């Protein structure tokens, strides 16, 4: 299972997140970009960067993946609550049945996104950066 699939499954099944954006296939959680006219609130996640772990003798089998989660809504308090649920779901996540060794929140930023919805649909956004340490195949 890819890390993206693992992230989606984790958020779809996390009670606090699901209470705000829905659960299962109907959850308003999107990779890369939300569809035009997506109902609020929603979450968009994307890979920002990656780094393969190395030591002096070569690859160590663990790499980092930086993902960004954008929580978007027309209500600032709703965005704050949704971002907190994402933080709770992701921070400290370890899963021995997957390749996720560890997840940690590494940054938070607030943005007032009037352009996302235009003058008639202003929005707020809180961005959560999460670094995942993952087991990598070494050859």
Secondary structure, 3 states (H helix, E strand, C coil): CCHHHHHHHHHHHCHHHHHHHCCHHHCCEEECCCCCCCCCCEEEEEEEEEEEEEECCEEEEEEEEEEEEEEEECCHHHHHHHHHHHHHHHCCCCCCCCCEEEEEEEEEEEEECHHHHCCCCCCEEEEEEEEEEEECCCC
